[in-house]
């Protein structure tokens, strides 16, 4: 492994906001727990088989938590099968019909997500709280700028951070008044400026875990950029305990982007982090096609490691110094392979992709074996 120089870089440190810890099923959220990554299914929940297949795809991509919409009786009926067979904890997404929340809790939800602006009266919210308590569910108060309570819109004139925070705190107070503290809060908007401002305000007003996201961020490319700016800036400020990237794309992409955001900030590592140059006329091999091929062939690796793929010797040796594995282009159809930051051996460009994949898989197997040994020793 490459040397850990974190202690030499105080400018890279992020001090996380102190929050209390809750549980979503078997997953801890908040406190000193790792920042979790989640997504949401887009299948018909009433189709249990299709929903479970998508959940498994999300789990394979690394999802810690998956949210499932429960809009009708057919959905909550199917949710019982889905929750029983899912290997990751599920959040039941509840809107408009408070009884769906009660049914989802009974069916095995690990968490209930309610939008206080559209679930109904305080009495209905209280009924959902009781169901959560009875069945060991945590809850998420999900405030969205697009569905704020009418009285708050009249008070503030339009959706704004103050209105979102007031909504969140009003509903948190209901939970707290009923001695229910297993909850987290989100205050999302499609405008990243509004979103970030709301989370900063909220983070100073309450100690519960915060679920981050820029809602309805857009398509894969534009939504990734918007989410990275919004979520990334909050995480950099130490705010956030779980994240969901909202993309109009395959939900698996949300998990990938979520982990990429965490990796870029050094907050959590999963899989191979490829550091690559944009390429230029100096490149000794086709960097872009090589990286594209490596990303596809290394997607199954979950053990964290870093890999530098640099086209020439201008920056290659320096980048390789900081990564677990590296390849730097040279001349005459070959380049240098670096192991743990040191030049190790030459490799032809023709067989370079296969060779790197083999090295990464070997390293992943070593890391997995070490993790297993540590787990046995800890028992």
N, C-alpha and C positions, 0 to 999 in steps of 0.2 A: 504494500500500500504506500501511497505517497505520504510524505511527512505532514503532520498536522501543525500548521503554522498559525492557528487561530489566535493563540495567546500573543502573537507578535503583531496582530492587526486589531487594535482596539477600535478603529474606525469601522470595523465590520460587525461589531457587537450590536445586538438588538435586545433591549430589555423589555420583556413582555409585561403587559399590564397584569396586575395581580387580580385574579378572579377566583371565585369559588368553583369547586369541581362538582359536576353532576355525571350521571351515567345515562347513556343511550344503549339500553341492553347491556352487552358486555364491554362496550366502548366508553372510556372516560373522556369527558370533554371539559376543558377549562383547567384551572390550576396549573400544575406542572406537566399535564398530559400533553403528548405530541399534538400539534395542530392537525385535525382530521380533515379528510377530503371526501366530499360526498357529491352525489348527483341524483337525478330523478328519472324514473322510467317514463316513457311516453307511449307505451302500449295500452290497450284497453285493460284496465285492472280486472275486469270480469273474465278476461281470458287468462286464467292462471298460468297455463303452460307458457304462453308467449311472454308474460311478465316475468316469470321465473327465469326464462332463458336470457332475458335482458339483464336481470339482476346478476346472473352468473357471469355475463360478459363484463359487467361493471366491476364485479368482485375480482375477476382475473386482471383487470386493468389497475386494481389497487384500491377500489372504493372501500372506505371504512364504514360508511353509512349510506343507505339508499332510501330515498323518499318515494312513496307511492301514493298517487291520488286516489281518494275514495269519494267520488261524487254521488254515488247512488247505492241502493241496497244490494244490487248485484255485485258491486265492487267490494263492499265490506264482507259479503258472503264468501267471495273468492279469496279475500285477504287472509282468511283463516288458514287456507291451504298454503298460500304464498308465504306467510309468516312462519309456518311450521317447517317448510322446506328450505327457506333461505338461510344461508350461512353467515350473512351479515345482518346486523340489526336494521329494522325498517321503521321509518317515520311515516305515519299516516297523515296525508295532507287533507285537511278538512276546510271546506268553505260552505257558507250558507246554511247547511243542515247540521245542527249540533248533534243530532242523533247519530249521524255517521261517526262522529268522534267517539261516542259511547260504544257503538258497535265495533269500531276498530280496536279500541282498548280491550274489549272482550275477546276479540279475534287474535290478539297476540302482538299488537304494535308495541315497539320499544319506546316510541315517542309519538306525541300528537302535535301536529302543527296546526295552530288556529290563527286566522286573520281576524283580529278583534273588530275590524271595521265592517265585517259582513257576516259574522257568526250569529249575531242577534243580541238579545238582552243580557244583562248581567246574570240573571237567573240561569240562562242557558249556559253561559260560560262556567257558572258554578257547578252545574250538572256535569260538564265535561271534566272539570277539575276533580270531582269526586270519582268519576270513572277512572281517571288516570291514577289517582291514589289507590283505588281498590285493586288495580291490575298491575301496579308497579311500573307505570309509564312515566317518563319525564315529559316535558312539554316545551314547545317553542312558540313564543309570541312572535308572529310574523307580521310586521307592519310594512305595508307597501304604499308608496306615494300615490299610486293610482287608485287606491281603495280606502282612503282615510274616512273617518266618521264625518257625517254631514256637519255636526256642530263645530268640529275643528276646522273644516274648510270655511265655514261662515266666520269663525273667529279670526283666522289668519288670512283669509281671502284667496288662498291658493295653496297647493302642496308646498311645504317648505320643511327644513330640518327641525325647526321648533315644533311644528305640528306633529311630525313623525315621532319625535322624542316624547312629547306630551302623551300621545296615544300609547306608546310603549309603556311609559311609567304608570299610566292610569290602569292598564291591564295587569301590569306586574303587581300593582297594589292589591288587586282583587285576589291574585294567587297568594300573595303574602298574608293578606287578611284571613285567608283560609288555611294558614300555616302550611302552605305548599311552596317549597323552595327549589324543587328539582326542575328548573326551567332555564332556558336560554332565550335570547332576544335577537331578532334581526330588524333592521330599519333600512329597507332597500328602495332605491329609485333607479330608473334607467339613466338618469343624469349622474355621472360619477361625482361631480362637484357636490350635489345635494346629498348623495349617499355618504361621502367621506365626512362632510360637515355634521351630518346626523350621528354617525358612529362616534365621532370625536366628542360630541356633546354627551351622548349616552354613556360613553365609557367613564365619564367623570361623575355620573349620577347614580350608578348602580354597580354592584360587584358580580352580577351573574355572568356566565359565559356569553360571548357574542358570536353569532353566526354571521359571517361576512358574505356579501355578494352584491354585484351590480345587476339588478334584475333586467330581464329582457334586453341583454347587452347587444344582441344581433347575431349575424352569421359567423361562421367559423373564424375568418380572419379579423373582421372588424370587432366582433365580440370578444375575441381573445385580447386584442389591443386595449379595448375599453376596460375589460375586467382586470387586465394586468396593471393598468394605471391605477384603477380604483382600489382593488384588493391589495395590490402590491404596496401602495403608499400607506395603507392602514397597517398592514403587517410590519412594514418598516418602522412605523411609529410604535410598535408593540401591541397594537390592538388586534384582537381576533383569536378565536379558539377553534373554529371550524369554518370551512369555506365551501361554497358552491359556485362554480362558474356557470352562468346561464347562457347557453349557446343554442341558436337555431341550427343544430347539427346533431350528429350521432352522440348520445349521452356519454359514450366512452371517451369522446374527445374532451368532454368537460373534466373528466378525471385526469387525463393526460396534461391538460393545461393547468389544472390545479396543482399537480405535483411539480410541473415546470416552474410555476410561480414560487412555490416553497423552496425548490432547489436553487433558484436564482438568488434567493435571499439567505441561503444557508440554514433554513429553518427545519427542513426535513429532506431526506434523500431516499429516493426509490429508483432503482434501475440505473441505467448507464447515462451519465451526463456527458454528452458529446460536445467538446469545445472545438470549433472548426473555423478556419479563416474563410472569408468570402471568395477567395481565389483571385488571381490576377495572372499576368503574362509570365510571372516567375514560377508558377506552379509546376511541380515535377510529375503530377498525375491529375486526373480529373477529380478535383475535390468535391464538387457539388454532387456528382453521380455516386461517388464513394460514400459520402455521408448519407445520402438517400438510401443506398443499399444497406449500410450499417444500421441505420435507424430501424429499417424493416426487419432485419435479421436478428437484431438484439432486443426486440420489443418484449420477448418472453423473459428477459432477465429482470428479476426483482431486487436482487442484492445491489446495494449502492456502490457505485464506483465511477471514476471519471476517466474519460478517454479523449485525448487530443489528436485531431487530424488536421495537420497544417501542411500547406502545399510546398513550402520552401524553408530554407534554413535561416531566414531573417528573424522570424519569431518562433519557429518550430521548437528548437531546443529549450527556449525559455518557457514556453507553454507546457512542454513535456515535463519540465522540472516540477510542476505543481499538480501533475495528474498521475493516476495509477498506471495507466498505459498510454502510449503515444506512438504516432507514426509521423515522421517528417520527410517530405519529399526531397530527393537529392537529384543527382544526375545519372545518366546512363541507364535509365529505366529501373532504378531501385531507390530505396530510402532507408532510413534508420528507425528501428523499433526501440522504444524506450520502455523500461520496466521500473516502476517506482522512482521515476524521475531521472534515471541514469540510462545512457546509451547502452544498449544490450547487444543487438545484432542487426545486420542488414537483411532486407527482405525485398524481393523483386516486386515491382508494381503489379505484375500480372497475378500473382497469388496473394497479394496483400490483404484483400477483403476476407478471404477464407482463413488466412492466418490470424488476423485480428479477432475474428469471431471465435476461433479456437482458443486463443489466449483469454478472451473475456469469459468464455464458458468455463474454462479451467479455473479462473480466479473466482467466479461465482460459486462453483462447486466447493472450493476451499473455504469461502466465507460461510456458505451454508453449513458445512461440516463443523466449522468453528462455533457457529451459533447453536447447533445441536449439542455440542459438547458443553458449552456454557449453560445451556438449559438443564442438562442432566446434572451438572455440578451444583446448580442452584436448588435442585430438588432435595 
